[in-house]
Amino acid sequence: MEWSRYSAVLFDLDGVVTPTALVHMRAWREMFTAFLEGRADQAPYTDEDYYAHVDGLPRDDGVRGFLASRGISLPDGTPDDPPEAETVNGLGNRKNQAFNAILTRDGVTPYPGTVEVIHLLADAGIPMAIVSSSKNTPAVLRAAKLSHFFAVVVDGNVAEAESLAGKPAPDTFLRAAQLLGVAPATAVAVEDAVSGVAAGAAGGFGLVIGVDRGAGEGRLRQAGAGVVVGDLGELA
């Protein structure tokens, strides 16, 4: 991989830099499994539900997508709804509560292959950004001891503050490129979620790399990935 051909590299966080995708999956599973208990007409929540309706999306959009897939309608509520509220925001906050409990208990170790690429890019002077729908991005980067590598972070907090549409819309990727001062056509977007790959492709990035952590190579390529790898270390 000739990284020097590109002016910047924009990384998704969960599933690309850190295995927090697994923490998110566990948190979503805990939350939705408990939510569905007592609803006799509902099948149990599965990992396929995560990949089909939740993976890579902003938290509330993930809640809405899953509920819609099950024919369940809840009011949106407000962002400050307590976790026990039976609203879209309440369920989102309930999931976030589960995520933070798991992160605090178990911590997070970044993917060695991705760390190798990050060091390679840093040594080459190629600027990097994190583009994530997660509002927990700063905490995860600190836990992984990687914050200092990223000149720009566009996460769920920035998206909310600036009214940026979430993935698969390209808005957050485009905003990160703008803050880095690079043209999308000269930069690389790295994603593991189908929605994230679609966002990079829609943004006109020079290369979209899909990291297959379970979404499937075919789905990632169909969404717009020009290169698909099982681990980013393959491109070091």
C-alpha positions in Angstrom: 0.0 0.0 0.0 1.5 3.3 -1.1 0.1 5.6 1.7 2.3 8.4 0.4 0.0 8.8 -2.6 -2.7 10.3 -0.3 -2.9 13.5 1.7 -4.7 12.2 4.7 -6.3 9.1 6.2 -9.6 9.2 8.0 -10.4 6.3 10.3 -13.6 5.1 11.7 -13.0 4.2 15.4 -15.1 1.2 16.4 -14.0 -1.9 14.6 -11.1 -0.2 12.8 -8.9 1.3 15.4 -10.2 -0.4 18.5 -12.3 -3.5 19.0 -15.0 -1.3 20.7 -17.3 -2.6 18.0 -17.4 -5.8 20.1 -18.1 -3.7 23.2 -20.9 -1.9 21.3 -22.2 -5.3 20.1 -22.3 -6.6 23.7 -24.0 -3.4 24.9 -26.6 -3.5 22.2 -27.3 -7.2 22.8 -27.7 -6.6 26.6 -30.0 -3.7 26.1 -32.2 -5.1 23.3 -32.4 -8.6 24.9 -33.7 -7.1 28.1 -36.0 -4.8 26.1 -37.6 -7.7 24.2 -38.1 -9.9 27.3 -41.8 -10.2 27.9 -42.7 -9.5 24.3 -43.9 -12.9 23.4 -44.4 -12.0 19.7 -40.7 -11.1 19.3 -37.9 -13.3 18.4 -34.6 -12.9 20.4 -32.2 -10.2 19.3 -29.2 -11.5 17.3 -25.9 -10.3 15.9 -27.5 -10.3 12.5 -29.8 -7.6 13.8 -26.8 -5.6 14.8 -25.2 -5.8 11.3 -28.4 -5.2 9.5 -29.9 -2.3 11.5 -27.4 -0.9 14.0 -23.7 -1.2 12.9 -22.1 2.1 12.1 -25.2 4.3 12.7 -25.7 7.1 15.2 -27.1 5.6 18.4 -30.7 6.9 18.0 -30.8 5.8 14.3 -29.7 2.3 15.4 -32.5 2.2 17.9 -35.1 3.4 15.3 -33.8 1.0 12.6 -34.0 -2.1 14.9 -37.4 -1.1 16.3 -38.7 -0.6 12.7 -37.5 -4.0 11.7 -39.6 -5.5 14.5 -42.7 -3.4 13.9 -42.3 -1.6 17.2 -43.1 2.1 17.6 -41.9 4.2 20.4 -41.8 8.0 20.9 -38.5 9.7 20.3 -38.4 11.4 23.6 -35.6 13.8 24.3 -31.8 13.3 24.5 -31.9 13.7 28.3 -34.4 10.9 28.8 -33.3 8.5 31.6 -32.1 5.1 30.6 -35.3 3.5 31.9 -37.5 5.5 29.7 -39.4 3.6 27.0 -38.4 6.0 24.2 -35.9 6.0 21.4 -33.6 8.2 23.4 -34.2 6.3 26.6 -33.1 3.0 24.9 -30.1 4.8 23.3 -29.1 6.1 26.8 -29.7 2.6 28.2 -27.3 1.2 25.6 -24.7 3.9 26.4 -24.9 3.0 30.1 -24.2 -0.6 29.3 -21.3 0.4 27.0 -19.6 2.5 29.6 -20.0 -0.2 32.2 -18.3 -2.7 29.9 -15.6 -0.2 28.9 -14.8 0.7 32.5 -14.7 -2.9 33.6 -12.8 -4.4 30.7 -10.9 -1.5 29.1 -9.9 -1.5 25.4 -6.8 -2.5 23.5 -6.4 -1.2 19.9 -5.9 -3.5 17.0 -2.1 -4.1 16.6 -2.3 -4.0 12.8 -4.0 -0.6 12.9 -1.5 0.7 15.4 1.3 -0.3 13.1 -0.4 1.7 10.3 -1.0 4.7 12.5 2.7 4.8 13.5 3.7 4.4 9.8 1.5 7.3 8.8 2.7 9.4 11.7 6.4 8.8 10.7 5.5 9.8 7.2 3.9 13.0 8.3 0.5 12.1 6.9 -2.3 13.7 8.9 -5.0 11.5 10.4 -8.6 12.0 11.7 -11.2 9.9 13.5 -14.7 9.9 12.1 -17.1 8.1 14.3 -20.8 8.2 15.2 -19.9 7.4 18.8 -20.2 10.0 21.5 -17.8 8.0 23.5 -14.9 8.6 21.1 -12.7 10.8 23.4 -12.9 8.3 26.2 -12.1 5.3 24.0 -9.1 7.1 22.4 -7.8 8.0 25.9 -8.3 4.4 27.0 -6.4 3.2 23.9 -3.6 5.9 24.4 -4.0 7.1 20.8 -5.5 10.6 21.2 -2.3 12.4 20.3 -2.2 10.8 16.8 -5.3 12.5 15.5 -5.4 16.2 14.6 -9.1 16.1 14.0 -11.9 14.1 15.7 -15.4 14.3 14.2 -17.6 12.2 16.5 -21.2 12.0 17.6 -20.8 15.0 19.8 -19.5 17.1 16.9 -22.2 15.8 14.6 -24.9 16.8 17.0 -23.4 20.2 17.7 -23.0 21.0 14.0 -26.2 19.2 12.8 -24.2 16.9 10.6 -26.1 13.9 9.1 -24.8 10.5 10.2 -23.4 7.7 8.1 -24.3 6.6 5.4 -24.4 10.3 4.6 -20.9 11.6 3.9 -21.2 14.7 6.0 -19.0 13.7 8.9 -16.2 12.4 6.6 -16.4 15.6 4.5 -16.3 17.8 7.7 -13.2 15.9 8.9 -11.5 16.4 5.5 -12.4 20.1 5.6 -10.9 20.5 9.1 -7.7 18.7 7.9 -7.6 21.0 4.9 -7.5 18.3 2.3 -9.7 17.4 -0.7 -11.7 14.2 -0.2 -10.5 12.9 -3.6 -6.9 12.9 -2.3 -7.7 11.2 1.0 -8.4 7.7 2.3 -11.5 6.7 4.4 -11.1 3.5 6.4 -14.3 1.7 7.7 -15.6 -1.6 8.8 -19.3 -0.9 8.6 -21.4 -1.0 5.4 -22.9 2.3 6.3 -19.5 3.9 6.8 -18.1 2.5 3.6 -21.1 3.9 1.8 -20.4 7.3 3.5 -16.8 7.3 2.3 -17.9 6.4 -1.3 -20.6 9.0 -1.3 -18.1 11.6 -0.2 -15.9 11.0 -3.2 -12.8 9.9 -1.3 -9.8 8.8 -3.3 -9.8 5.4 -1.7 -12.3 3.7 0.6 -10.8 0.7 2.6 -13.2 -1.8 4.1 -11.9 -3.7 7.1 -14.0 -6.9 7.3 -14.8 -7.6 10.9 -18.0 -9.5 10.1 -20.0 -7.4 7.6 -18.6 -9.5 4.8 -16.3 -8.6 1.9 -19.1 -8.7 -0.7 -21.3 -6.3 1.2 -18.4 -3.9 1.8 -17.4 -3.9 -1.8 -21.0 -3.4 -2.9 -21.2 -0.4 -0.6 -18.1 1.2 -2.3 -14.9 -0.2 -0.8 -12.1 -0.3 -3.3 -9.9 -2.5 -1.0 -11.1 -5.0 1.6 -8.8 -6.5 4.2 -9.4 -8.7 7.2 -6.9 -6.5 9.2 -5.4 -3.2 8.4 -1.9 -4.6 9.2 -2.1 -6.3 5.8 -1.5 -2.8 4.3 1.4 -1.8 6.5 
